[in-house]
Amino acid sequence: MKPVVLFFVFGAAVASLLPAQTKPRLEDLTGKTILIFTPHPDDETFCCAGTLALLAKNNTIRIVIYTNDDKGSYDPEMTSERLARIRMHEEEEACRVLGIPKENITWLQYHDGMLEYANTRDLVEQVTGIIRRYRPYVVLSIDPGTEYVRWHKTDHRMAANNTMDAIRAAEWHLYFPNQRLHDGLEPWLVPEEYYFYVTPKDANYWVNIDSVLDKKFDAAVAHVSQFEPSINKYRPDWSAADLEKTKAGLRNHIHKKDGHYVELFRWGTGFNQQ
């Protein structure tokens, strides 16, 4: 047997005797920076508010929102400018419920439904700079591969793919070298990536949110303009009956695994380098 082959065989045998290296669970992280990219001011709440509530206890969470969500209302008296202000206020309130200060929210301020028509080079450069500035241990974002995102509105598809492209670019110093030269932003390899808006068949990671279920509901209903009756005729608050009905509907849509309420993710490390 050739020495090099013997080396690999011996190394594999030794490795099999060593204890498996365990990766800390997402929800157990402490002292880390968690960076979330979301197309609208509500997506991260509806998909992973429970996980964010758990992480906010011991980590710094920063949220980057691609659009101002200024189009999604059936109220004939609503204007885009007014709706953008409403959605900003609702996002800040949802984050307050979860323990995330409004100062940790970054708005990229693209119009709802228009993200796909932005200059793609400028957009990926902008997000690359954000990743290099905050140097997160975890990035949470829209899953670009799931069927839901591929067939959903353009902002979701664009946000998903742009964020993944920026994660990749942030690692290599030859991408956007002006950021290093003029802004002092060094390259950054994101250690962990978790993607939400996954279907059950795409998920490979589940977070138990039993202990923060009420916080998830309270954060979700802070987005009052997204639900009936406010989406049809805006009102800034809830009637008791509408609030109870909405929370019941939200509970029915939460996934369960092994008897527990969970939030679904696709976990991946480095697969966007292939």
Stockholm file with secondary structure:
# STOCKHOLM 1.0

chainA/1-274         MKPVVLFFVFGAAVASLLPAQTKPRLEDLTGKTILIFTPHPDDETFCCAGTLALLAKNNTIRIVIYTNDDKGSYDPEMTSERLARIRMHEEEEACRVLGIPKENITWLQYHDGMLEYANTRDLVEQVTGIIRRYRPYVVLSIDPGTEYVRWHKTDHRMAANNTMDAIRAAEWHLYFPNQRLHDGLEPWLVPEEYYFYVTPKDANYWVNIDSVLDKKFDAAVAHVSQFEPSINKYRPDWSAADLEKTKAGLRNHIHKKDGHYVELFRWGTGFNQQ
#=GR chainA/1-274 SS CCHHHHHHHHHHHHHHHSCCCCCCCGGGCCSCEEEEEESSTTHHHHHHHHHHHHHHTTSEEEEEEEECCCSCCCCTTCCHHHHHHHHHHHHHHHHHHHTCCGGGEEEEEECTTCGGGSCHHHHHHHHHHHHHHHCCSEEEEECTTSHHHHTSCHHHHHHHHHHHHHHHHHHCTTSSTHHHHHHCCCCCCCSEEEEESCCTTTCCEEEECGGGHHHHHHHHHTCGGGSTTTTTSCCSSCCHHHHHHHHHHHHHTSEEETTEEEEEEEEESSGGGC
#=GC SS_cons         CCHHHHHHHHHHHHHHHSCCCCCCCGGGCCSCEEEEEESSTTHHHHHHHHHHHHHHTTSEEEEEEEECCCSCCCCTTCCHHHHHHHHHHHHHHHHHHHTCCGGGEEEEEECTTCGGGSCHHHHHHHHHHHHHHHCCSEEEEECTTSHHHHTSCHHHHHHHHHHHHHHHHHHCTTSSTHHHHHHCCCCCCCSEEEEESCCTTTCCEEEECGGGHHHHHHHHHTCGGGSTTTTTSCCSSCCHHHHHHHHHHHHHTSEEETTEEEEEEEEESSGGGC
//
